[in-house]
Amino acid sequence: MNYSASFHTSTRDEPSCIVALHGSLGSGRQWAPLIAALGHRHRVLAPDISGYGAGTLAVHAPATLASEVEFLGSQLASLPGAVHLVGHSYGGAIAFRIATASRFATRVRSLTLIEPILPDILIEEAQDRHLYEQFATLANRICKTLWGGDTTAALDHFLTFWNGRQASAGLSPQARLRLERCADKLAFDFTAAFAEAGVREAARRFIAPALLFSGGRSPLVTQRMAARLASTIANAREIHVPSAGHMLAVTHAAELIPDIADHIADADERAARAAKAPACAPQFALSS
């Protein structure tokens, strides 16, 4: 495949675009506040990832983050100019893959990750491995329960881990039915997230500005993933929201959006200054 045709060279007059990716069991609708806040300055794309929303019937097997990017490929390729990626949870893992190991990576101007699910970042540090193992145990339990046909129990395990017991108990019958219809995709999501290797090295190579968010009421494993990525990416900063849980992209949108907007504006300003800067004069070695 000739990927070069998918690239669109950014010009100084061409506005940058924002691509926002939701997490498991969600849809692009979760980004409505972000679109309302930034849509007047940027084109904002909030697609449904494979298996959810409009992508319900599109599930890739075997599941990989690369296949998730491929599913979104035509939409990403249609965007002009530079791209700012925003991703939450599993969508954060896909955003990281786009930014570091896809044909679109050279167009990424900034990256915002809200508790991305990238377990591989925890393997290298001995003090993190118990978190990795606990998370892998949870993933295996949910996957086996789904494969055994008990969608209701698998959904309860998933929701309880991320949001506490009240999350599952508080669902209306209509909301539970909607989630159960796409719950089988959870097994693919976990498989793809755990299959993504080389995360730390990819993070070390990433040079665009990055912003990471974590919540103080989230599971420790996702707080640690965000912290490890923030400390590994050269041009990154982390914002910790003590009152927030894992769904902070939704529950604390009003608090996060101004920081995301500033992050994107700063990246655009840097790019504009770089475009205006004169090219360095060539250096010639003197002959002896």
C-alpha positions, 0 to 999 in steps of 0.5 A, a space after each residue: 500500500 502506498 501510504 504517501 497518498 494519505 498525507 496532506 502537507 500542512 500550510 500556514 493558512 490551513 487550520 489544524 484539526 482535532 481527532 478525539 477518540 472515546 473509550 470502551 463501551 462509549 461513542 464519539 458523542 462523549 466529546 460533545 462538550 469538546 466540540 462545543 468549546 473548540 469547534 469554532 476554531 478547529 474541525 473536530 472529528 469524534 468518530 466511533 471506534 470499531 465495535 461501538 456506536 456506528 461502528 458496532 458491526 465492525 470488529 477486527 480479529 485478531 484485535 490490535 491497535 494497528 487494526 483499530 487505526 486501520 478502521 479509522 484510516 479513511 476518516 483520518 486521511 480525509 482531514 487536511 493539515 496537522 492533527 491534534 489527537 485526544 484520547 480517553 482510556 482505550 481511545 487513548 491507546 489508539 491515539 498513542 498508536 496513531 501518534 507513534 506507529 502509523 502512517 499518520 504519525 508525521 502529521 500529529 502536532 500534539 497529543 492529549 491522553 486521558 488515562 490511556 490503557 497501555 499496560 506494556 509501559 508497566 513491565 519495565 519497572 519492578 514496582 509496577 509489575 504487580 499492577 500489570 499482573 492485577 490488570 491482566 487478571 481482571 482482563 482474563 476474567 472479563 474475557 473468559 466470562 464473555 467467551 462463556 456467554 455470560 455478558 451480564 456478569 462480564 459487564 458487571 465486572 468491567 463497570 465495577 472495576 472502573 467505576 465502583 459497584 454503584 455504577 452497575 447497580 445504577 444503570 437503567 434497563 435501557 442503558 444496560 441493554 445498550 451496553 450489553 449489545 456491544 460488550 463482546 468488543 471488550 475482549 477485543 479491546 483488552 487483547 489489543 491493549 495487552 498486545 501493544 509492545 514497545 510502548 516505552 521506546 515509542 514514548 521516548 521517540 515521541 517529540 510533539 507536545 503531550 498532555 496527560 490526565 489522571 484521576 485520583 479516584 481511578 484505579 491505581 493501575 491507570 494512574 500509574 500508566 499515565 504517570 509513567 508515560 508523562 515521565 517518559 515522553 520528552 515534551 510532556 506534562 501531567 495534570 492530576 485531578 484528585 476528585 476524578 475517577 476513570 471517566 474524568 473525560 466525561 464527568 470533569 469535562 468542564 475542568 479538562 477542556 480549558 487545559 486541552 484548549 491551551 495545550 492545542 493552542 500552544 502547539 499551534 503557536 509553536 508550529 506557526 513560529 517554526 514556519 516563520 523562522 528563517 532557514 539555517 544557513 548551510 555550513 561549509 567546511 573549509 578546505 585545508 
